Amino acid sequence: MEELSPTPTYDVLGTRVHSVQIPDVVARMERWIAQHEATKFIALCNVHMIMESRKDDRLRSALAASALTVPDGKPLIWVGRNKGFALTRRVYGPDLFHDFIAATHRKGYRHFFYGGHAGVPESMIGKLQQRYPGLQVAGYYSPPFRQLTAEEDHAAVSMINETHADVLWVGLGCPKQEVWMHQHRDQLNVPVVLGVGQAFNIVAGTLPQAPSWMREHGLEWLFRLVREPRRLWKRYLVYNTGFVMHIVLEAAGFRK
């Protein structure tokens, strides 16, 4: 397998983001599976995560330790372009999910799915196996939506390791999934771990997806806000406004 060149990075309000596109991420994932060395985890980063990391030490540490922190949010693509990087498409979780499986489902990689409400992984797996014949599912687990006990956590990690998975997809939501990946990276025997947020629900069909034109023009947040205003108003209105303000201040030289 051809050696991959070092991945360039750029700074977004103190967070290191890798200048990559989905094909780059797929190539690195396959490289890590072939090498099967220490567990490497990938964080899909957006405005919400950037702003959360400014006050959450655990999330900030997780993003700093990731093998790849990729631009999932459209504003991160705009910041990267402004810094001179040729970024055209965001590394959107559901797209990366589908693109990796589409490119590799006949190669025998074993996939484990961790997260989602009860019934969601089963529905998602059924649809994936219909669409991608030959997809190897090592296992799945929907943990309870509470803090696991030490015994439960150990059992979950052991279950994952016993399946000899090549890729572990984590759908716990931000920032829980990034912190979980960071805290468990030394306990897992899986080459690649990714936090893909709501991808499980989108693929299973339990969560509607914004139209493609909204996703490509940075308006997915508006689609989700209209659907769930009470839950998401702070994330999108407060965090998005704060992000823009900090970016403008940084560009004007008032803030490092």
Residue pairs with C-beta under 8 A, 6 or more apart in sequence:
1 30
1 31
1 34
4 27
4 28
4 31
7 18
7 19
7 20
7 24
7 28
7 68
8 18
8 19
8 85
9 16
9 17
9 18
9 19
10 16
10 17
10 19
10 79
10 80
10 83
10 85
11 17
12 45
12 50
12 76
12 79
13 50
13 51
13 54
13 243
13 246
13 247
13 250
14 53
14 54
15 45
15 49
15 50
15 53
15 60
15 63
15 69
16 63
16 64
16 69
17 45
17 69
17 70
17 71
17 76
17 79
17 80
18 68
18 69
18 70
18 71
19 71
19 80
19 85
19 87
20 28
20 68
20 70
20 71
20 91
21 87
21 88
21 89
21 91
22 89
22 91
22 95
22 96
22 99
23 99
25 42
25 68
25 70
25 91
25 96
25 100
26 96
26 99
26 100
26 103
26 104
28 67
28 68
29 42
29 100
29 167
29 192
30 104
32 40
32 67
32 191
32 192
33 109
33 166
33 167
33 191
33 192
35 191
36 191
37 191
38 185
38 186
39 185
39 186
39 188
39 189
39 190
39 191
39 192
39 193
40 67
40 68
40 185
40 191
40 192
40 193
41 66
41 67
41 181
41 182
41 185
41 192
41 193
41 194
41 195
42 66
42 67
42 68
42 69
42 70
42 192
42 193
42 194
42 195
43 49
43 62
43 63
43 66
43 68
43 69
43 70
43 178
43 181
43 195
44 70
44 72
44 91
44 92
44 93
44 96
44 194
44 195
44 196
44 197
45 63
45 69
45 70
45 71
45 72
45 73
45 76
46 72
46 73
46 75
46 76
46 174
47 73
47 75
47 76
47 221
47 239
47 240
47 243
48 73
48 174
48 235
48 239
49 59
49 63
49 174
49 175
49 178
50 73
50 76
50 243
51 239
51 242
51 243
52 59
52 174
52 175
52 239
53 59
53 60
53 63
53 175
54 60
56 175
58 175
58 179
58 182
59 174
59 175
59 178
59 179
61 182
62 175
62 178
62 179
62 181
62 182
63 69
63 178
65 182
65 185
66 178
66 181
66 182
70 91
71 77
71 80
71 87
71 90
71 91
72 90
72 91
72 92
72 93
73 90
73 218
74 90
74 215
74 216
74 217
74 218
74 220
75 218
75 243
75 247
76 90
77 87
77 88
77 89
77 90
78 218
79 247
80 87
81 87
82 251
92 215
93 196
93 197
93 198
93 199
94 196
94 198
94 199
94 202
94 203
94 209
96 194
96 196
97 169
97 196
97 199
97 203
98 203
100 167
101 111
101 128
101 132
101 135
102 132
105 132
105 133
105 134
105 135
106 134
108 134
108 136
109 136
109 166
109 167
110 136
110 137
110 138
110 163
110 164
110 165
110 166
110 167
111 135
111 136
111 137
111 138
111 165
111 166
111 167
111 168
111 169
112 137
112 138
112 139
112 140
112 141
112 160
112 163
112 165
112 167
112 168
112 169
112 190
113 121
113 124
113 125
113 137
113 139
113 140
113 141
113 169
113 171
113 200
114 140
114 141
114 143
114 156
114 160
114 168
114 169
114 170
114 171
114 172
115 121
115 142
115 143
115 169
115 170
115 171
115 172
115 173
115 177
115 200
116 124
116 142
116 171
116 200
116 201
116 204
117 142
117 201
117 206
118 142
119 142
120 142
120 200
120 201
120 204
120 206
121 140
121 141
121 142
121 200
121 204
122 140
123 204
123 205
123 206
124 200
124 203
124 204
125 137
125 140
127 203
127 204
127 205
128 135
128 137
128 203
129 135
129 137
138 163
138 164
138 165
138 166
139 159
139 160
139 163
139 165
141 156
141 159
141 160
143 152
143 156
143 172
148 156
157 184
157 187
157 188
160 168
160 188
160 190
161 188
161 189
161 190
164 189
165 190
166 190
166 191
166 192
167 190
167 191
167 192
167 193
167 194
168 188
168 190
168 192
168 193
168 194
169 194
169 196
169 199
169 200
170 177
170 180
170 181
170 193
170 194
170 195
170 196
171 177
171 195
171 196
171 197
171 198
171 199
171 200
171 201
172 180
172 195
173 197
173 198
174 195
174 197
177 195
177 196
177 197
178 195
180 195
181 193
181 195
185 193
198 207
201 207
202 209
208 227
209 215
210 219
210 220
210 223
210 224
211 223
214 220
214 222
214 223
221 236
221 240
222 236
224 232
224 236
225 232
225 233
225 236
225 237
246 255
249 255
250 256
